Amino acid sequence: MLLNCTVENCENKLVKRNGINGVIFHRLPWDDLELLDKWLKALKIKKCNTSHYMTVCSEHFTENDYKRSPSGVKLTDLLHGAVPTIFTDNSKPQTSFFTYRRKSNDLGHLFAKQSEIRTRENNDPVCFVPNCRTPTGLPLYNFPFGDKRLLHIWSKRTGLSTMYDTDLYLNITICKSHFHDNCFHENSMQLKPYAIPSIDLIDYSGPPDNCCLITSLYSEENSVMTNTGDRTWGWLGSTEAFGRLPEPNEFIVIPKSQIHCEKYANSTQAAHCLIYAESNEKVFGIYNPRASILMQLRYDGYFGFPGGLIDSGEDFVTAVNREMAEEMNLDTTIHSVSHDDHVISHWSEKKNLALHFYKLKVKMTELIEIEKRALLARDYGSEVLGTIRIPLYTLGDHYRGFPVFLKHNFIGCSKEQLIAALSSLNILTPEEIQLALNAHSKNV
Ligand SMILES: O=c1[nH]cnc2c1ncn2[C@@H]1O[C@H](COP(=O)(O)OP(=O)(O)O)[C@@H](O)[C@H]1O
């Protein structure tokens, strides 16, 4: 993930977890509700406005807040109970989820009605449209959260997700400069009831006078979007770019002897793991999958393996074990990956990204327990939407089963990782894998 420090006006960004200039990013302490409350108080954030992706950077903690090695070297982990306390004058804690997403705007408080006009003053809300260069003092308007149809169009045109909780729109405003004159009552700055923004917007390039909701507009609205279309991720769209689907041949395999080379050590690095159990139990008494392998449905709709970015000072194995604890609630005192479990590493020059892949073999009974525990994981329901088993068999039509599964979208190089592991763990033969990869769609 690419994250900002949650503290307003703090410019620190987590581009890769191996740190920028020694800055460390800490997630909120979700596993300790009492401590979480203290953090939220310090950050002046309401719990309902939090997100699992929020981080606070090390600049808001004192030296004494960090663990030390026996020789006194400062470690990257916070001492239990540490709370952020350092906020400079221009680095006040934020007040809303949306300021976290888009720090340039201070969003202020909840407002009353859509038609209410607000003028910007110091610390008052500002226009939420990206790159809006509105002069100070222009009226601001709330999003029409009382009218779902209207809200849908306002949010689409401004590039916001239509999937966010409606309550979040209570916090944002848009300034007068985005509304055509036809949107206003005569000699008034009051918006007409069905006014919609049409000027200088991120996801709208149609005529500026296309600015009042008429019945036909609702269904036609898609045709006036720019070719960027509906960006369901809103502002996250640009920051998430590096996690998207790989281009063909984007990843090359790193020879084992070079995994720790400077070139890769200086890049963004992540480690993921395939958890599996061998099994001869037939599915429906017919198909023999030979093994049960776990993957996850991720928050972005892709399939991938548990794991994630490597933190500053962490080795691959520590990182992958930590991520499995966070994402799957894996009890790493019982099951953990060691250096010997390394399967393969890949490199993307374009993304300056090294991806290391591990295996964790468990018994079938343990795998079932791992699946159950995963439902209670910290990240379940946010980063991880579910743990799945891969259908490793092919039905009589030579298409349904594993070939269909391979047609899904896989994050990063996880499909290449899966195939490498199936082959090196002798779960499927190279011929079986090739057949599955070559299967053409059938009408079923
Ligand atoms: O299962 C995987 N296999 C290979 N690469 C992956 C997998 N999951 C994510 N990635 C890649 O790893 C990087 C870190 O993503 P991830 O979402 O796992 O990290 P995070 O949980 O630390 O935010 C991204 O570039 C993503 O494309």
The ligand as a MOL file (V3000), in Angstrom:
LIG
                    3D

  0  0  0     0  0            999 V3000
M  V30 BEGIN CTAB
M  V30 COUNTS 27 29 0 0 0
M  V30 BEGIN ATOM
M  V30 1 O 0.2850 -12.6670 -3.5880 0
M  V30 2 C 1.0350 -11.8490 -4.1210 0
M  V30 3 N 2.0370 -12.2670 -4.8930 0
M  V30 4 C 2.9090 -11.4390 -5.5110 0
M  V30 5 N 2.8240 -10.1250 -5.3960 0
M  V30 6 C 1.8500 -9.6260 -4.6400 0
M  V30 7 C 0.9070 -10.4450 -3.9750 0
M  V30 8 N 0.0670 -9.6580 -3.2820 0
M  V30 9 C 0.4610 -8.3850 -3.5050 0
M  V30 10 N 1.5270 -8.3640 -4.3220 0
M  V30 11 C 2.3030 -7.2000 -4.7290 0
M  V30 12 O 3.0480 -6.8430 -3.5870 0
M  V30 13 C 3.0560 -5.4690 -3.3820 0
M  V30 14 C 2.5730 -5.2160 -1.9620 0
M  V30 15 O 1.1880 -5.4840 -1.9160 0
M  V30 16 P 0.3880 -5.9390 -0.6350 0
M  V30 17 O -1.0160 -5.4760 -0.8530 0
M  V30 18 O 0.5390 -7.3900 -0.3930 0
M  V30 19 O 1.1230 -5.1490 0.5250 0
M  V30 20 P 0.6020 -4.5650 1.8870 0
M  V30 21 O -0.3580 -5.5800 2.4490 0
M  V30 22 O 1.8350 -4.4080 2.7020 0
M  V30 23 O -0.0540 -3.2900 1.5350 0
M  V30 24 C 2.2080 -4.8840 -4.4900 0
M  V30 25 O 3.0680 -4.4260 -5.5030 0
M  V30 26 C 1.4160 -6.0440 -5.0520 0
M  V30 27 O 1.2650 -5.9310 -6.4320 0
M  V30 END ATOM
M  V30 BEGIN BOND
M  V30 1 2 1 2
M  V30 2 1 2 3
M  V30 3 1 2 7
M  V30 4 1 3 4
M  V30 5 2 4 5
M  V30 6 1 5 6
M  V30 7 2 6 7
M  V30 8 1 6 10
M  V30 9 1 7 8
M  V30 10 2 8 9
M  V30 11 1 9 10
M  V30 12 1 10 11
M  V30 13 1 11 12
M  V30 14 1 11 26
M  V30 15 1 12 13
M  V30 16 1 13 14
M  V30 17 1 13 24
M  V30 18 1 14 15
M  V30 19 1 15 16
M  V30 20 2 16 17
M  V30 21 1 16 18
M  V30 22 1 16 19
M  V30 23 1 19 20
M  V30 24 2 20 21
M  V30 25 1 20 22
M  V30 26 1 20 23
M  V30 27 1 24 25
M  V30 28 1 24 26
M  V30 29 1 26 27
M  V30 END BOND
M  V30 END CTAB
M  END
